[in-house]
């Protein structure tokens, strides 16, 4: 194991939208991490970041990162650009340790190629499925591991937001890749984390106009002998903040979990409830939610100690594969 020898981890962030800002600010306060550079095409955004991060280089092209002796790079650009940027970082020898915001790529084929590159060049790679670092979902996974509800028979999961609940007709959210890549991927990733594997059985994608990337999706899966149902929409009223939730049925009872609460409902017993604040949901720096700090701290420590990180490119590619399968199944069912 080649543990990083120097004191501070030198990190750059490419793409300074919402997620780029969140990660940059967190990296800027993590101990033993130095935000060395940020990269953004927009001149107005670069001027803002020069004032915000006075000790970091502010660049307009990812290729200019090659001379900065970096240890890791975050790719937080729109999903369609993930593949090209990550491929450039590997092929130009910019860095071996790469964090990519979800989803890994725009297609399963691109995701597979990035996995191949990651294996060829080595290093630590990770994809930003931040809900794996949420205390409620970690509690749910622990209860499943303890067989708290016995043998699991089925589950239902949803991923809802009100982002476009009042948009009416017209193309919406196209730049974000559609609701599957923007929001539904979190539910798919968590289901894979909970149940190991998924096989798409049925799928229906609804769009407001022809050619849209999909605004609501329903699909059914089988997972190691159990059945699952997904309901995904960013046009759902009363979800100002995006929410992902599960209802998991077992031989002993039901386990419910979402971003804020976990409930264990065993037969003939009083339900047990855990809220976020009951589960030590505290971090040293809060921005965008405590799970973002845990995620970045975990990735930085993994790089410094030359450890594998999860979800890795290989793991995240499985989510891209499920999305590709359900899109194909939806076309078959039309």
Long-range contacts (C-beta under 8 A, 24 or more apart in sequence): 1-305, 1-306, 1-307, 2-306, 3-304, 3-305, 3-306, 4-71, 4-303, 4-304, 4-305, 4-306, 7-32, 8-32, 8-33, 8-34, 9-33, 9-34, 9-71, 9-72, 9-300, 9-303, 9-304, 10-34, 10-36, 10-68, 10-69, 10-70, 10-71, 10-72, 11-35, 11-36, 11-70, 11-71, 11-72, 11-73, 11-74, 11-300, 12-36, 12-37, 12-38, 12-39, 12-65, 12-68, 12-70, 12-72, 12-73, 12-74, 12-95, 13-37, 13-38, 13-39, 13-73, 13-74, 13-76, 14-38, 14-39, 14-40, 14-62, 14-65, 14-73, 14-74, 14-75, 14-76, 14-77, 14-85, 15-39, 15-40, 15-75, 15-76, 15-77, 15-78, 15-81, 16-40, 16-42, 16-45, 16-46, 16-49, 16-76, 17-76, 17-77, 17-78, 19-76, 19-101, 19-128, 20-74, 20-76, 20-77, 22-287, 22-288, 22-292, 23-74, 23-76, 23-99, 23-292, 23-296, 24-49, 24-53, 25-285, 25-287, 26-285, 26-287, 26-292, 26-293, 26-296, 27-74, 27-296, 27-300, 28-53, 28-56, 29-284, 29-285, 30-285, 30-296, 30-297, 30-300, 32-300, 32-304, 33-300, 36-68, 36-70, 37-65, 37-68, 37-70, 39-64, 39-65, 62-88, 62-89, 62-94, 63-88, 63-92, 63-94, 65-89, 65-94, 65-95, 66-92, 66-93, 66-94, 70-94, 70-95, 71-95, 71-97, 71-303, 72-97, 72-98, 72-99, 72-124, 72-299, 72-300, 72-303, 73-97, 73-98, 73-99, 74-98, 74-99, 74-100, 74-101, 75-99, 75-100, 75-101, 76-101, 76-128, 77-101, 78-175, 78-176, 78-177, 79-103, 79-105, 79-106, 79-176, 79-177, 79-181, 80-106, 80-177, 82-106, 82-110, 83-110, 83-113, 83-114, 86-114, 86-117, 87-113, 87-114, 87-117, 90-117, 90-118, 90-120, 90-121, 91-117, 95-123, 96-121, 96-122, 96-123, 96-124, 97-123, 97-124, 97-125, 97-303, 98-123, 98-125, 98-126, 99-125, 99-126, 99-127, 99-128, 99-299, 100-125, 100-126, 100-127, 100-128, 100-313, 100-316, 101-127, 101-128, 102-127, 102-128, 102-129, 102-181, 102-185, 102-186, 102-189, 102-316, 102-319, 103-127, 103-177, 103-181, 103-185, 103-316, 103-319, 103-320, 103-323, 104-313, 104-316, 104-317, 104-319, 104-320, 105-320, 106-177, 106-181, 107-320, 107-324, 108-317, 108-320, 108-321, 108-323, 108-324, 110-320, 111-313, 111-316, 111-317, 111-320, 111-321, 112-317, 114-313, 114-317, 115-313, 115-314, 115-317, 118-312, 118-313, 118-314, 123-303, 124-299, 124-302, 124-303, 124-306, 124-307, 124-308, 124-309, 125-309, 125-312, 125-313, 126-299, 126-302, 126-309, 126-310, 126-311, 126-312, 126-313, 127-311, 127-312, 127-313, 127-315, 127-316, 128-295, 129-185, 129-186, 129-189, 129-190, 129-311, 129-316, 129-319, 130-289, 130-291, 130-292, 130-295, 131-186, 131-189, 131-190, 131-244, 131-259, 131-291, 132-189, 132-190, 132-193, 132-295, 132-310, 132-311, 133-291, 133-292, 133-294, 133-295, 133-298, 134-259, 134-289, 134-291, 135-276, 135-279, 135-280, 135-281, 135-290, 135-291, 136-257, 136-258, 136-259, 136-260, 136-261, 136-262, 136-274, 136-276, 136-279, 137-190, 137-257, 137-259, 138-279, 139-257, 139-262, 139-274, 139-279, 140-194, 140-246, 140-248, 140-255, 140-257, 140-262, 141-193, 141-194, 143-255, 143-262, 143-264, 144-194, 144-248, 144-255, 148-250, 148-252, 148-255, 148-264, 148-266, 149-248, 149-249, 149-250, 149-251, 149-252, 149-253, 149-254, 149-255, 149-264, 149-266, 150-250, 150-251, 150-252, 150-253, 151-250, 151-251, 152-195, 152-226, 152-248, 152-249, 152-250, 153-226, 153-227, 153-249, 153-250, 153-251, 154-226, 154-227, 154-228, 154-229, 154-248, 154-249, 155-191, 155-194, 155-195, 155-223, 155-226, 155-227, 155-228, 155-229, 155-246, 155-247, 155-248, 155-249, 156-228, 156-229, 156-230, 156-231, 156-246, 156-247, 157-187, 157-190, 157-191, 157-228, 157-229, 157-230, 157-231, 157-244, 157-245, 157-246, 157-247, 158-187, 158-230, 158-231, 158-232, 158-243, 158-244, 158-245, 159-183, 159-184, 159-186, 159-187, 159-230, 159-231, 159-232, 159-233, 159-242, 159-243, 159-244, 160-231, 160-232, 160-233, 160-234, 160-236, 160-239, 160-242, 160-243, 161-233, 161-234, 161-236, 161-239, 161-241, 161-242, 161-243, 162-234, 162-235, 162-236, 162-237, 162-238, 162-239, 162-240, 163-234, 163-235, 163-242, 164-215, 164-234, 164-235, 165-234, 165-235, 165-236, 165-237, 165-239, 167-208, 167-235, 168-208, 169-208, 169-209, 170-208, 170-209, 171-208, 171-209, 171-211, 171-212, 172-208, 172-212, 172-215, 173-212, 173-213, 173-215, 173-234, 174-212, 174-213, 177-213, 178-212, 178-213, 178-214, 178-215, 179-213, 179-214, 179-215, 179-216, 179-217, 179-232, 179-233, 179-234, 180-205, 180-213, 180-214, 180-217, 180-232, 180-323, 180-326, 180-327, 181-213, 181-323, 182-234, 183-232, 183-234, 183-242, 183-244, 184-217, 184-230, 184-232, 184-323, 185-319, 185-323, 186-244, 187-230, 187-232, 187-244, 188-230, 188-319, 188-322, 188-323, 189-311, 189-316, 189-319, 190-244, 190-246, 191-221, 191-223, 191-228, 191-230, 191-246, 192-315, 192-318, 192-319, 192-322, 193-311, 194-246, 194-248, 195-223, 195-224, 195-226, 195-228, 196-223, 196-224, 197-223, 197-224, 198-222, 198-223, 198-228, 198-322, 199-223, 200-322, 200-325, 200-326, 200-329, 201-329, 202-329, 202-333, 203-326, 203-327, 203-329, 203-330, 203-333, 204-330, 204-333, 205-326, 205-327, 205-330, 217-326, 217-330, 219-326, 219-329, 219-330, 221-322
